[in-house]
Amino acid sequence: MRILITGGAGFIGSHLCERLLSEGNEVICLDNYFTGRKENVFHLMDDHRFELIRHDVTEAIFLEVDQIYNLACPASPVHYQYNPVKTVKTSVMGAINMLGLAKRVRARILQASTSEVYGDPEIHPQTEEYWGNVNPIGLRSCYDEGKRLAETLFMDYHRQNAVDTRIVRIFNTYGPRMLENDGRVVSNFIVQALRGESLTIYGTGEQTRSFCYVDDLVDGLIRLMNTEADDLHLPVNIGNPGEFTMNELANEVAKAVGKDVNVVHLPLPQDDPRQRQPNIERAQSVLGWSPRVPLAEGLKKAVEYFRPRVSSEQ
């Protein structure tokens, strides 16, 4: 197949490009390099089936493709709050442009949504039926509400124009090719530990997250895109239901890095969710998908990636 991946030079997108090429597909990688990096896909450039285009999804593009993975959007608070208006535009106008393309060329299209659509959840774990508890005017709303509106557009294009859509709600994902300055907790902790700095924990550290290794996530995305079922236009949670407090994660990172670490507690950011854990029964039953990489194993691989990058700074 000929497959378009927006945000393809990013953390998750580059792993997806790699995997789809290895399965014999042609891949067009689209990225504006706001958080994506050319170096993430350099090793794919010699493959004649791989094409890299610098483009912003807020502008229309005309291509002939069979499938579209719409991953373009900064996903960490540091980056999506840097230019919140642009973040909303990327989610909303990007979805409109990619849905328009899918409609024109009759491509199947997948939207990378997020567990952030659940906000600070009042039910635990979160099922796809939960409507969420999001602050529509908070600092995080440019991302949360942008993704919620992208889901709305996908559902409406499906209902109104019979576009073949998929929506995946991605929970915290980690692994090689995360940005060092990402601002997300796994990369923060690993980089701080490797530099010999204190690990920064916001609040008491008892808030929880669930961490999915990037290879498991990519497998889930591909399964969702290529599984045939009547109701697969409805959202599907993809994440690892193993739940860890930030204090537990700090201990796991210390083990993976092989160092004793100190911890510094700072005030909790506005609207920071207290709990986050996916219910993945839908993914298990419809896609036959479950995560396979345990946190300790995934963290070792992430540390191997970050170690030479951090040591080169010193």
Secondary structure, DSSP 8 states (H G I E B T S, - for coil): -EEEEETTTSHHHHHHHHHHHHTT-EEEEEE--SS--GGGTGGGTT-TTEEEEE--TTS------SEEEE--S--SHHHHTTSHHHHHHHHHHHHHHHHHHHHHHT-EEEEEEEGGGGBS-SSSSB-TT---B--TTSTTHHHHHHHHHHHHHHHHHHHHH---EEEEEE--EE-TT--TT---HHHHHHHHHHHT--EEEETTS--EEE-EEHHHHHHHHHHHHH---TTTTS-EEES---EEEHHHHHHHHHHHHTS---EEEE---TT--S---B--HHIIIII-------HHHHHHHHHHHHHHHHHTT-
